[in-house]
Amino acid sequence: MAKLYYGSDTAPVTLPDRLLGYIKVITATKLRRGESFTLTWSGAEGENGRSTIWLQPSIPLRFVFGSAEPEQLSGEYLRALADQSNSATGLNVDVSTWEAAEEASRTPVRSTASAPSRSSARPVRAA
């Protein structure tokens, strides 16, 4: 399990490594651009309800991963989360169901002969 340390809070947010990998890539991209957003999660083991934090460049963050190697991320799911992070509601993840959502984004959609093929299904390294 990975941990996200937010600001001066000593209690980390604990999430699966790959899920935090997605959040890290989106957060780094948005904060590099000077964009602030909310991150909301629910369904975490031992937690009821949902939690939300405000992410902005001046708030310190630390991402700690259980694995030494970066996770392989789905480019399609990463794009879906990035689009969501740009919405008024911010980035919302359900810790108990995110893997099913990630898998659904990888499932190829049957295309018609006239539809262009998508070659962007390559995995992304979380780095």
Beta strands, then each sheet from edge to edge (+ up, - down):
strand 1: 2-6
strand 2: 13-15
strand 3: 37-42
strand 4: 50-55
strand 5: 61-64
strand 6: 72-74
strand 7: 91-94
strand 8: 123-125
sheet 1: 2+ 1- 5+
sheet 2: 4+ 3- 7-
sheet 3: 6+ 8-
end
